[in-house]
């Protein structure tokens, strides 16, 4: 067969295949688009719950209008309808005074279908739900210590009264860690929050979500409800201060929304929060964009605290006496630092430095910061570069390194 005959045969075969494909264009010259709406997804973290009355945030994943209903009067959702995905729908339940567990069906509906969850409340006298058996205050939901080898992690220790938690996130097709934190059940703040930072995981796909919500990793009774801001405690009003900033996680809605959990908040003086603290956060993001990865730990100090704020349910949240940040920069083939790493620490007195302007005078070596805090930072660095090099990295005085301040 001639070349022209082969081409004609190929064209006829392609036309026949196209004729068999489903037609997706609209009639009348309108815009071509699909009317498909995905089935909604309903996520409930704590289930079952204890017999006591309580509430928690649930997550609604929906591409359009939705409604959320309960089959029982003792279980209610607010709001019961909305548009788009939400992670701060409040699920409230009254106390169960019966000697048997009770169940209600939650039904989430949108144009694409329905999702249901069987929600269980334990009977009176049960220790299950809202905590582990024998731990009615909720302790035991996290790990006693961190076993991950992430470079940003500070020291953790079983039996010190704190517990380790971490959140992941998805960026494109990649699932990675968002941030981890060391929870203080007595003061209801994270002792520290740690995370990796680079241009990729900072992102720019979304803006600030303001999706104030409860952290699904802990029962509602063991964390602040900051959905409407802190209430005045014994020292007036304090703002909601992020430990990992919202602007550090703009790669997706879910990644950013996780920065608005109560576990990431502390009561922070508003002038401090919007001034010296915000300025340092901006420096940190710029440093990350000039690094392969910037490993960040930010935290608070509660020793000697005498002030507290109240959350929306009346729980006392300790106002920290000081805040700190530590950063560990990695840049392959870097000509500064040691073995491609260098570090810097920062410490602020929450009272004295409330209205101060940021300057490099607040910086110090990570070794000096460790002495102030009383525990080790970047605990896995030794394994990466060896003890001797790790010491050089931590001992370096950032005020003498031009790169931090250019």
C-alpha positions, 0 to 999 in steps of 0.5 A, spaced: 500 500 500 502 506 498 504 512 503 498 516 501 493 509 502 496 508 509 495 515 512 488 515 509 487 508 513 490 511 519 485 517 519 479 513 518 481 509 524 482 515 528 475 518 526 472 511 528 475 511 535 473 518 536 466 516 534 466 511 540 468 516 545 462 519 550 460 526 548 462 531 553 461 538 549 454 541 551 449 543 546 447 550 543 454 553 543 455 553 551 461 552 555 464 545 555 464 543 562 463 537 567 457 537 572 460 531 576 460 533 584 464 528 588 461 524 594 462 528 600 467 526 606 466 526 613 472 526 618 470 525 625 477 524 630 474 522 636 469 516 636 467 514 641 467 519 646 466 519 654 459 519 657 460 526 659 457 532 655 462 535 650 464 537 643 469 537 638 471 539 631 469 535 625 472 536 618 467 536 612 470 535 605 465 537 599 466 541 593 459 544 593 453 546 598 452 540 603 448 539 609 449 535 616 444 531 620 444 527 626 439 521 627 439 523 635 437 529 638 443 529 643 448 530 638 448 536 634 452 540 628 453 547 628 453 549 622 448 544 619 449 546 612 454 550 608 458 550 602 465 548 600 470 544 605 470 546 612 474 543 618 471 547 624 464 544 624 462 543 631 459 537 633 456 537 640 453 532 645 449 532 651 451 527 657 449 520 657 446 518 663 444 511 661 448 504 663 449 502 655 452 506 650 448 510 645 449 511 637 447 516 632 448 516 625 451 523 622 449 524 615 453 528 610 449 530 603 451 534 597 449 533 590 454 528 589 451 523 594 452 522 602 457 520 607 455 517 614 458 516 620 456 511 626 457 516 632 458 512 639 457 515 646 460 510 651 455 509 658 456 512 664 462 510 668 466 508 662 473 511 662 473 510 654 473 516 649 476 523 651 482 519 654 485 513 654 483 507 660 485 510 666 487 517 664 480 521 664 484 527 663 486 525 656 493 524 657 496 518 653 494 520 646 501 522 644 507 519 644 512 519 650 518 521 646 519 522 638 523 516 635 523 520 628 530 522 625 528 529 623 533 534 623 528 540 626 526 536 632 529 538 639 530 533 645 524 529 648 524 524 654 519 519 656 516 521 663 517 528 663 510 530 662 510 532 655 507 528 649 509 528 642 504 529 636 505 531 629 501 533 623 502 531 615 500 534 609 500 533 602 503 537 596 501 535 589 502 528 589 507 528 595 505 526 602 510 529 607 510 532 614 507 539 616 509 540 623 510 536 630 509 539 637 510 537 644 504 538 648 504 541 655 497 538 658 498 542 664 499 549 661 495 547 655 500 550 650 505 546 646 512 547 649 515 547 642 513 546 635 518 544 629 518 543 622 522 544 615 521 550 611 523 551 604 520 554 598 516 548 596 512 547 602 511 554 604 507 554 597 503 560 594 497 556 592 492 559 598 491 565 602 490 565 610 484 560 611 483 563 618 480 556 619 480 556 627 479 549 630 480 543 634 486 539 633 484 532 631 490 529 635 487 530 642 480 530 645 477 537 646 478 537 653 485 537 653 486 543 648 484 550 648 478 552 644 480 558 640 475 559 635 473 566 637 479 568 640 482 568 647 477 571 653 480 575 658 484 572 664 487 575 670 491 580 665 486 582 660 486 580 653 491 576 649 491 575 642 492 568 638 499 567 637 501 562 632 508 558 633 508 555 626 506 561 622 500 561 617 504 564 612 509 558 612 504 553 610 500 556 603 501 550 599 494 547 600 488 549 604 489 543 609 496 545 610 494 552 612 488 550 616 492 546 621 496 552 623 490 554 626 489 549 631 488 551 638 495 546 639 499 551 635 496 557 639 499 561 645 496 567 649 501 572 646 501 580 647 498 583 641 504 588 640 509 583 641 505 578 636 504 583 630 511 587 632 518 583 633 515 576 633 512 577 626 518 581 623 522 575 625 517 570 622 519 574 616 526 573 616 525 566 617 521 565 611 526 569 607 532 565 610 528 559 608 528 561 601 535 562 600 536 555 603 535 548 601 532 547 607 531 551 613 529 547 620 525 551 625 523 550 632 519 555 635 517 555 642 515 558 649 517 558 656 512 557 662 516 557 668 515 563 672 508 564 669 503 568 673 498 570 668 493 566 664 487 567 658 481 563 658 479 559 652 471 559 649 470 554 654 473 557 660 479 553 661 485 556 663 491 557 658 498 559 661 501 566 658 508 564 656 514 568 660 518 568 654 519 565 646 524 563 642 526 560 635 532 556 633 534 555 625 538 550 622 540 552 615 542 546 610 545 549 603 549 544 599 556 546 597 555 552 602 561 556 603 559 558 610 558 554 616 560 547 617 559 541 613 553 545 609 550 547 615 549 553 620 545 555 625 542 561 629 538 562 636 533 567 638 530 569 645 525 574 647 522 576 654 514 576 653 514 582 658 520 586 657 520 585 649 513 586 648 514 593 644 521 592 642 524 592 635 527 586 632 535 587 631 540 581 631 542 583 638 536 578 640 540 572 636 545 568 640 548 561 638 544 555 639 549 552 644 547 559 648 540 558 647 540 550 649 543 553 656 537 558 657 532 553 655 535 547 659 534 542 653 538 540 647 535 543 640 536 539 633 537 533 637 539 529 631 544 533 628 550 529 631 548 523 627 548 527 621 555 530 621 558 527 628 559 530 635 565 535 633 562 538 627 555 539 630 558 542 636 561 547 631 555 549 628 551 550 634 557 554 637 557 559 631 555 566 633 550 568 628 551 576 629 558 575 626 555 571 620 553 576 614 549 572 611 543 572 616 543 580 616 544 581 608 
